[in-house]
């Protein structure tokens, strides 16, 4: 489903990504972990061209973008349709209800008839446990509920790949579980996902593969049990030892 080859990203003289290679099978969940500043978020943003990579290529479902060549707005727009991203902060439209927020993308961007967009939005909000909150505005919802609306909004675009950028980092600890459960359900249903997170328990329970990044490189990758119980790289061991006391693995 996803093939990433030799992905680089520079901001001026600062090289943030230094040649990332990754394959993700259809229905797979890849979790990316690592310290702050390791390039995780930049990597994720490059996958749907919110940041334009400096070199390399990304393929999603046989559609390839080669960043060594100039890209047209049309090709970027077509490529972005393959994936949807859920951010750290919910970014909901404050003047729209939960239902309207989820309807907006399909109705406005994809030109789906409003009745059809509404039906789909209702189904998705019920899916994420918010069927009773359709007509409530973001200020009436908890942070966890707002993030679940954000997930429903992303799913409404019917992406082939879901990208999550630390979706629980802005939540109070007591609200984290409800968002992670929705993500676990998506993984179990076979949604292809790449997730940047500090939630190590989620990584261990839901991922098919875990990547440890540091300094713009993938330092180590493997099955969750192997990474968390027997990492081979010293830098991975240091990172996991540091977080063990603050985040149960």
Residue pairs with C-beta under 8 A, 6 or more apart in sequence:
1 24
1 25
1 26
1 27
1 28
1 60
1 61
1 160
1 161
1 192
2 22
2 23
2 24
2 47
2 58
2 59
2 60
2 161
2 192
2 194
3 22
3 23
3 57
3 58
3 59
3 64
4 20
4 21
4 22
4 23
4 47
4 56
4 57
4 58
4 59
5 21
5 56
5 57
5 58
5 59
6 19
6 20
6 21
6 55
6 56
6 57
7 17
7 19
7 20
7 21
7 43
7 46
7 53
7 55
7 56
7 57
7 58
7 67
8 15
8 17
8 18
8 19
8 20
8 53
8 54
8 55
8 56
9 15
9 16
9 17
9 39
9 42
9 43
9 46
9 51
9 53
9 54
10 16
10 54
15 216
16 39
16 42
16 216
17 39
17 42
17 43
17 46
17 53
17 216
18 39
18 215
18 216
18 217
19 56
19 217
20 43
20 56
20 217
20 218
21 218
22 30
22 211
22 218
22 221
24 30
24 161
24 192
24 194
24 209
25 192
25 208
26 190
26 192
27 190
27 191
27 192
28 192
28 193
28 208
28 209
29 187
29 191
29 192
29 193
29 194
29 195
29 206
29 207
29 208
29 209
30 193
30 194
30 195
30 207
30 208
30 209
30 210
30 211
31 194
31 195
31 196
31 197
31 202
31 203
31 206
31 207
31 209
31 210
31 211
31 224
32 40
32 43
32 44
32 194
32 195
32 196
32 197
32 210
32 211
32 213
33 40
33 196
33 197
33 198
33 200
33 203
33 210
33 211
33 212
33 213
33 239
34 40
34 211
34 212
34 213
34 214
34 219
34 239
35 214
35 239
38 213
38 214
38 215
38 216
39 213
39 215
39 216
40 196
40 213
41 165
41 166
41 196
42 51
43 196
43 213
44 85
44 163
44 164
44 165
44 194
44 196
45 51
45 85
45 165
46 52
46 53
46 58
47 58
47 60
47 83
47 161
47 163
47 194
48 79
48 80
48 82
48 83
48 84
48 85
48 163
49 65
49 71
49 76
49 79
49 80
50 85
52 67
52 71
53 67
54 67
55 67
55 68
56 67
56 68
57 64
57 65
57 66
57 67
57 68
58 64
58 65
58 67
58 79
59 65
60 79
60 82
60 83
60 160
60 161
61 82
61 160
61 161
63 78
63 79
63 82
65 71
65 75
65 76
65 79
81 157
81 159
82 159
82 160
82 161
83 159
83 160
83 161
83 162
83 163
84 154
84 155
84 157
84 159
84 161
84 162
84 163
85 154
85 162
85 163
85 164
85 165
86 147
86 150
86 151
86 154
86 162
86 163
86 164
86 165
86 167
87 150
87 165
87 167
88 165
88 166
88 167
88 169
88 170
89 170
90 138
90 143
90 146
90 147
90 149
90 150
90 170
91 150
92 98
92 101
92 138
92 146
92 149
92 150
92 153
93 100
93 101
93 104
93 138
94 137
94 138
94 139
95 137
96 104
96 137
97 134
97 135
97 136
97 137
98 125
98 130
98 133
98 134
98 135
98 136
98 137
98 138
98 141
98 145
98 149
98 152
99 118
99 121
99 122
99 125
99 134
99 135
101 138
101 149
101 153
102 120
102 121
102 124
102 125
102 149
102 152
102 153
102 156
103 114
103 117
103 118
103 120
103 121
103 156
104 153
105 153
105 156
105 157
106 112
106 116
106 117
106 120
106 121
106 156
106 157
107 113
107 114
107 117
109 157
110 157
112 120
117 156
120 156
121 152
121 156
122 131
122 134
124 152
124 155
124 156
125 131
125 133
125 134
125 149
125 152
127 152
127 155
128 148
128 149
128 151
128 152
128 182
129 148
129 178
129 182
130 145
130 148
130 149
130 152
133 140
133 141
133 145
133 149
138 146
138 149
141 149
142 175
143 170
143 171
143 172
143 175
144 171
144 172
144 175
144 176
144 178
144 179
145 178
147 167
147 168
147 170
147 171
147 179
148 178
148 179
148 182
150 167
151 167
151 179
151 182
151 183
151 186
154 162
155 162
160 192
161 192
161 193
161 194
162 186
162 191
162 192
162 193
162 194
163 193
163 194
163 195
164 183
164 193
164 194
164 195
164 196
164 197
165 196
166 196
166 197
166 198
167 179
167 183
167 195
167 197
168 175
168 176
168 179
168 180
168 197
168 199
169 198
171 179
176 199
180 199
180 202
183 193
183 195
183 202
183 206
184 202
184 205
184 206
186 193
187 193
187 206
195 202
195 203
195 206
195 207
197 203
198 243
198 247
199 247
200 228
200 240
200 243
200 247
200 248
200 249
201 247
201 248
201 249
203 210
203 224
203 228
204 224
204 225
204 228
204 249
205 224
207 224
208 223
209 221
209 222
209 223
209 224
210 221
210 222
210 223
210 224
210 227
210 228
211 218
211 220
211 221
212 218
212 219
212 220
212 221
212 227
212 231
212 233
212 235
212 236
212 239
213 219
214 235
214 239
219 233
219 235
219 236
220 227
220 231
220 232
220 233
220 235
220 236
221 227
227 236
227 240
228 240
228 249
231 237
231 240
240 249
243 249
